[in-house]
Amino acid sequence: IADMRLEFLIVMSAGLAAFPAFSEDRAAFERPLTIPFPEDRPYDPQIATLGKMLYFDPRLSGAQNMSCASCHSPSFGWETPVDGAVGAMNTRLGRHAPTTLNQAWVHPYFWDGRADTLEEQAAGPITAEVEMNATFEEVIARLEQVDGYRTWFMRLFPDEGISETTITRAIATYERTIVSGWSPFDRWVEGEENAISDAAKRGFELFTGDAQCSGCHTGWNFSDNLFHDIGLPTEDIGRAQLEPGNPHARFAFKTPGLRNISLRAPFMHNGSVATMREVL
């Protein structure tokens, strides 16, 4: 018994990475070194810059009083710190604004997955009556009055100029560049054993083991991009709005990624959980 206790203490003092299975689990969370862009919409730094200008421009809303960043703010983990996002005319929406972080690795989009591409997603809030409440006709007319926009749209999209397609292409290109920074966890995954605490290592063992968190929160962005009913009290049927014949889609919502999660309270699709301890 004494020898077994000594062996246990030696292994624990070496850190949880001493367990082979634990090291294998860690490798599954290694972050990529490049951003995946669609082949027909490759990265272009000037298009991304144009998209950034549009992302923060209130001209894209009907009343010219809100922008994409109004609900997806870089100050709050690219979300907003309220349970339901607030749209046009102070309309309180039923769902929490999802983060814009790491959208290049997300598919499909929105909590219920109703958009297949990031370009389609970008168009959704602009034209939704309860969100930005604009039409692309009025948005295009406004942008054409701005010399800088006219110049750069014609330079970057000479065959189209300012259009719904080029506006959403620019915004989506910018959004794909919004990537969470390197964290201590990433350094630990790469082999820097002292990058995180022993408590965090024990948490990771639970996360990928008995607690089964990684069953849904998997990969470097901690999401399987699938839809699950986790038993949260809600009247929102979620994915079932798109798959009414699928009983598993009822009350199911897309697994959110966990990067920069400490900046993104409140949590869940409806923002009904205030703290991470309550989530757990």
Disulfide bonds with the S-S distance in Angstrom:
none
